[in-house]
Amino acid sequence: MTPTIERICMRGNLRLRIFTGILIGIAILFIGIPLAALLIRVTPETLLASLQNPVVIDALCLSLLTAGISTIIVIGFGTPVAYINARCHYPGKKIIDTITDIPVVLPPAVAGLALLMAFGRRGLVGQYLDILGIEIAFTTIAVIMAQIFIASPFYIRQARTSFALVNRTYEHAARTLGASPIRTFFTITVPLAFTGILSGAVLSFARALGEFGATIMFAGNLQGKTQTMPLAIYGAFQGDVDSSLALAVILVIISFVVISIVKILAEKEETGT
């Protein structure tokens, strides 16, 4: 009996489903096994004991503080840039977009070296700051600058997309009713794009929290001053493996929470809620 077209399609769909399932299974195992191995090695008792270690506490507090400050700065400066690039057409716009996106693909070590050549004591700008007694490299300020440099594109790209998707009919209606451009921006545009903006801010915070290469090149690895969690993991791994694992687990938990928040916000944005 000759198979019908429906049966052939069903067989094709079944094979496709099996093939897709195999690919998904491989991907899950490839990512899940290392994470599971990490979590298994750290017991709750070990985690709590490590959290009493001054190195872990200093690194955790410094990371949260600097990542929070850098995220606030990125939002403050990145929001106008994202809005202008989403709504305005001007000469060199593509070049500006490209420059703001470069840190996404630039190796972090190269970014740190570039910051050091610019703001180090003998750097392009740092040599003049040194005359004024201002030192940036290998300070907490350098940590924040490195985080801003690396994390800002994640916010600007997301915010730019969110502003571009806002229905401008509501903005025109507000302007018709007498609202100023600034008032329209804060009362209409920002609320409509808020979900995407918040998603970009969360991603930026997570990227700043996990920054390593640019920080160690530009700020160094000084406990309580420039040693963030990724740097503490690297340093503790040389002798105190338990503290290194505890910090790694904390970062995994934070990463999971961040990804969950971003996915929830993305679903809300898609459904318009």
N, C-alpha and C positions, 0 to 999 in steps of 0.2 A: 504494500500500500504506500502510495506516494505521500510523504509528509506535507501537511498543509503549511501555508505561510505563517499561520499563528504559532504552530508547533516549532517551526524554525526560529521564529522570533523569541519564543519562550526559552528554547535551548540557548540561543545567543545571550539572552538576558541572564540566564542562570550562570553561564560561563563568565559573563562580565561581572556578575555579583561575586562569584568565587574569586576571580582575579583581583577585584577591588578589595575584598575582604582580606586576601593575603597581603596586599600592599599596606593596608591600614594596620594589620597585625604586626608586620615587620617594623613599621614606623613607631608604633606604640612600644614595642619591645625595645627598640633601639634607644628611645628616649626614656622609657620607664624603668628599664633595668638599672642603669647607673643611678637614677634618683632613688630607686628602692634600696640599692646597695648603700647609698649614703644615709638614708633614714634608718636602716636597720642597724648601722654601726653606732648610732647615737640613741642611748636610752634616755627616758625622761630624767632619771637621776643624774646622768652625765651632763645633760643639757642644763639642768638647774645648777649643778656644781660649777659648770663653766661660766655661767652668768654671774658668778661671784668673783670671777677673775678680773682684776683691774684692767688688763689689756682688752678683754672682751667688752667690758662696760664702756671704757673710753672709746673704743672703735665704734660701738653701736651708737652711743650718744653723738659722737662727732659726725657719723654718717647721716643720721636722721636730721641733725641740725643743718649741716651743709647742703644736703639734698633738698631740704625744705626751703632754705634761703635761695638756692639756685633756681628752684622751681618758681618761686614768687617773682624773682627777677626776670626769668624767661617769660612768664605770663605778662608782666608789666611792659617789657620791651617787644615781645614777640607778637602780642595781640594787634597793635597798630600795623606792624609789618605785614602780618597775615591778612589783615583787612584790606590794606592798600593793594597788595599783590592779587587779592581775590577780586577786587572791584575796579581797579584803575589800570589803564593802559598808558605806559610811558616808555620813552626810549631806554633800552637796556634792561627791560623787565626780565627777560629770559636769563640774562647774565646774573642779575640779582638772585633770581630763583635758584640758579645753578650754584652760586656761591654759598647761599644759605643751606643748600643740601649737601655740600661737600663733606662736612663732618660725618655724615651717615656712612660714607664709603671709605673715608680716610682712616688708615690704621691709627689706633689710639696713641701708640708710641710716637708716630709722626706728629700727631696733634700736640702732644706734650712737648716735643722738641721745638715745634713752631712757636708755642707759647713761651718757652724758655728763651728762644732767640729774640722774641719781641719784648718780653717783660722781665727778663733776667737782669742782673746788675749791669751787664755789658750789652744788653739787648738794644734793639732799635728804639724802643720807648723807655725801657728800664734804665738806661744810662742817664737820662734826664731826670727820671724819678729819683734815682740814687743821689743826685746832687741836692735834691730837696729833702733827702733823708727818708724817702719812701721806699720800702723794700717789699716786694710782692712774692718773688720766687721762694719756695720752701717755707711758706706760711699758710695759715688757714685760708687766707684770701685766695691763694693760688689753688687750693682745693676747689673752692667755689667757682673760680674762673674756669678751671678745667672741666668741671661738671656742666657749666653753662655752655661751653664751647661744644661739648659732645652731645648734650641732651636737647639743646634748643631746636634743632631741625625736627625732632619728633613732635614737638608742640606746634611749631610754625606750620608744618605740612598739614597736620590734622585740623588746626584752626582755619587755615586757608581754605581747605575743602569745605568745612562747615559753613563758613561765610559765603562761599560761592553757591551753596545749595539753598540758602535762605530765599524764600519767595519775596521778591522786592515789592510786590503789590501792597503788602502790609506797611512797608516803609513809606511808600508813596502816599498811602492813606493817612499815615501819621503826619507827614509833612503837609498834606492838604489841610489837616485839622489844626495846623499852626505849630507843630512841634519843631524845635530846632534840630539841626543835624546831629548835634551831640546827644540831645535828649532821645532822638529817634534811635541812635546807636545803642544807648544803654537800656532803653525801655522796650525796644522792638527787636533789633538785630541780635544783640547779645543773648537775650532769653531764647530766641528761636534757634540760635547756634550753640546754646549752652551745653547740651549733651556732648557734642563733638569737641567743644573746647575743654570740657572737664576730662574727657577721654584722653585728649592730647596732653593735658597737665599730668594725669596719672602716669602715662607712658614716659613723659619727661622725668618725673620724679623717680620712677623705677630705673631708668637709664642712668640718671645721676647717682643713684644709690649703688649701682653695680659698676661704676667706672673704676678702672684700674690703670691702664697703660698711660694715659695722659697725666693722671694724678701722680704716679710714681716718678715720672720724668720731670714734671714741673714743680711738684710740691714735696717730693721725697716721702719718707716713711718714718715719721717721727711720732711716737706714741703720745696721744693726747693733743697733738697739734696738727698733724697731717695724716695720721694713720687711720684711714677709713676701714670698713669691714673687709673689702676685698684685699687690701694691703695687709690687714691683720691676719687674714687666712693664709696669705703667702708667707708672712713672717712666722706665724705659729706652726706652720707645717714643718719647719726645720727642726723643731724640738717638742712642742706641745701639740700633739696631733688631736687630742680631745678638744682643745679650744678651737682649733682650726675646723674640726668637724661641726662643732656647735655653731660657730658663725656661719658655716656653709648651710646648715639646716635652717637657720634663721632667714638667710637670704632666699632659700628655696620657698619657705613659707610666705615670705613677703611677695616673691614673684608670683606665686600661685594666687594670692589675694588680688594682686594688681591685675593679672590677666582676667580673673573672674569679674572684677569691677568693669574693666574695659569691654568685655563681652556683653555684660548686662546693659551697659550704656549704649553699645552698638545696637543691640536688639530694640531698646527703647527708641533709638533714633530711626530705625527702619520702620517700626510700627507707628511712629509719630506720637507716642505717649510721653 
